[in-house]
Amino acid sequence: MNGILILAHAPLASALRQCVLHVFPDSADAVAALDVQPNVPPEESLAQARVLMHQMQLPQTLVVADVFGATPCNVAQKLVDGINSKLITGVNLPMLLRTVSYRHESLDALISRAMIGATQGVIQVAVTAPQNQARRTSHDQDHRDHQQ
């Protein structure tokens, strides 16, 4: 089983972890989060990330960060070794849910699953009438709408 470490600007990492645990409460030991604080030196964030990764005690870890080039991603780049830990940026909730679902696969397969989850989770939704409900015209004279 792989670990998943979320590094993001505070409070996003913890919020994403909480969302994951809402759906997969049994994954608490495999998913860790580090909220990178604005006034904390990157070296300190790196040390905290190393501790979190070590505490998971899993053979491989997928590290996900929020924005490429930002401090969380820069810290993560120093953290991963490219063999037992790898990095993806642009984390979103669909990515994490897909990743947790397949955390038992190889690290390379997990990366592929994460990328697919991230991109397929971004969808433009058309604005339409709710299913089985006709739209009312603006000149509808149904006065019962305002009764309580």
C-alpha positions as CSV (number, residue, x, y, z in Angstrom):
1,M,0.0,0.0,0.0
2,N,1.2,3.5,-0.8
3,G,1.0,6.6,1.4
4,I,-0.3,9.9,0.2
5,L,1.1,13.1,1.5
6,I,-0.6,16.4,0.7
7,L,1.4,19.6,0.8
8,A,-0.5,22.8,0.2
9,H,-0.9,26.4,1.4
10,A,-2.7,26.5,4.8
11,P,-5.4,25.4,5.4
12,L,-5.9,23.6,2.0
13,A,-3.9,20.4,2.8
14,S,-5.8,19.7,6.0
15,A,-9.1,20.5,4.4
16,L,-8.5,18.1,1.5
17,R,-7.4,15.4,3.9
18,Q,-10.6,15.9,5.9
19,C,-12.7,15.5,2.7
20,V,-10.8,12.3,1.8
21,L,-11.4,10.9,5.3
22,H,-15.1,11.8,5.0
23,V,-15.4,9.4,2.0
24,F,-12.7,6.9,3.1
25,P,-12.5,7.0,6.9
26,D,-10.4,3.8,6.9
27,S,-7.5,5.6,5.1
28,A,-6.4,7.8,8.0
29,D,-3.1,6.0,8.4
30,A,-2.3,6.3,4.7
31,V,-3.1,10.0,4.1
32,A,-1.2,12.8,5.7
33,A,-1.3,16.5,5.2
34,L,1.0,19.4,5.8
35,D,-0.4,23.0,5.7
36,V,2.5,25.2,4.7
37,Q,2.2,28.4,6.7
38,P,3.1,31.7,5.1
39,N,5.8,32.8,7.6
40,V,7.5,29.4,8.1
41,P,10.9,28.9,6.4
42,P,10.8,26.3,3.7
43,E,13.5,24.3,5.6
44,E,11.2,23.9,8.5
45,S,8.3,22.8,6.3
46,L,10.6,20.3,4.7
47,A,11.6,18.9,8.1
48,Q,7.9,18.6,9.1
49,A,7.1,16.8,5.8
50,R,9.9,14.3,6.4
51,V,8.5,13.5,9.8
52,L,5.0,13.0,8.4
53,M,6.3,10.8,5.6
54,H,8.3,8.7,8.1
55,Q,5.3,8.4,10.5
56,M,3.2,6.8,7.7
57,Q,5.7,3.9,7.7
58,L,4.7,2.9,4.2
59,P,7.2,1.7,1.5
60,Q,6.2,4.2,-1.1
61,T,4.6,7.7,-1.0
62,L,2.8,9.8,-3.6
63,V,3.3,13.5,-2.6
64,V,0.8,15.9,-4.0
65,A,1.1,19.7,-3.9
66,D,-1.2,22.5,-4.8
67,V,0.6,24.9,-7.2
68,F,3.7,24.2,-9.3
69,G,6.5,26.7,-8.4
70,A,5.0,27.7,-5.0
71,T,6.6,26.9,-1.7
72,P,4.6,23.7,-1.0
73,C,5.7,22.3,-4.4
74,N,9.3,23.5,-3.9
75,V,9.4,21.8,-0.5
76,A,8.0,18.6,-2.0
77,Q,10.6,18.6,-4.8
78,K,13.3,18.4,-2.1
79,L,11.4,15.7,-0.3
80,V,10.8,13.1,-3.0
81,D,13.5,10.8,-4.3
82,G,11.8,9.8,-7.6
83,I,11.9,6.1,-6.7
84,N,10.0,5.5,-3.4
85,S,8.3,8.8,-3.5
86,K,7.0,10.9,-6.4
87,L,5.4,14.2,-6.8
88,I,2.3,15.6,-8.7
89,T,1.2,19.2,-8.5
90,G,-2.3,20.6,-9.1
91,V,-4.0,18.6,-6.4
92,N,-7.7,18.5,-6.4
93,L,-10.3,16.4,-4.6
94,P,-11.2,14.1,-7.5
95,M,-7.5,13.3,-7.8
96,L,-7.3,12.4,-4.2
97,L,-10.4,10.3,-4.1
98,R,-9.1,8.3,-7.1
99,T,-5.7,8.0,-5.6
100,V,-7.0,6.7,-2.3
101,S,-9.2,4.2,-4.1
102,Y,-6.2,2.7,-5.9
103,R,-3.5,3.2,-3.2
104,H,-2.7,-0.5,-3.3
105,E,-1.4,-0.3,-6.9
106,S,2.2,0.4,-7.8
107,L,3.4,4.0,-7.4
108,D,3.6,4.5,-11.2
109,A,0.1,3.1,-11.7
110,L,-1.1,5.3,-8.8
111,I,0.3,8.4,-10.6
112,S,-1.6,7.5,-13.7
113,R,-4.8,7.0,-11.7
114,A,-4.2,10.4,-10.0
115,M,-3.7,12.3,-13.2
116,I,-6.8,10.7,-14.8
117,G,-8.9,11.5,-11.7
118,A,-7.7,15.1,-11.7
119,T,-8.5,15.8,-15.3
120,Q,-11.8,13.9,-15.4
121,G,-12.9,15.6,-12.3
122,V,-13.0,19.0,-14.0
123,I,-16.2,19.3,-16.0
124,Q,-18.2,22.2,-17.3
125,V,-21.8,21.7,-16.1
126,A,-24.6,23.1,-18.2
127,V,-27.2,25.3,-16.6
128,T,-30.5,23.6,-17.2
129,A,-33.8,23.2,-15.4
130,P,-33.8,20.6,-12.6
131,Q,-34.8,17.2,-13.8
132,N,-38.6,16.8,-14.2
133,Q,-39.2,20.4,-13.4
134,A,-40.4,22.9,-15.9
135,R,-38.9,26.4,-15.7
136,R,-41.4,29.1,-14.8
137,T,-41.7,32.1,-17.0
138,S,-41.1,35.5,-15.4
139,H,-44.8,36.5,-15.9
140,D,-46.2,33.6,-13.9
141,Q,-48.9,34.9,-11.6
142,D,-48.9,32.1,-9.1
143,H,-49.2,34.1,-5.8
144,R,-48.9,31.0,-3.6
145,D,-45.1,31.3,-4.1
146,H,-45.0,34.0,-1.5
147,Q,-47.2,32.3,1.2
148,Q,-45.5,30.8,4.2
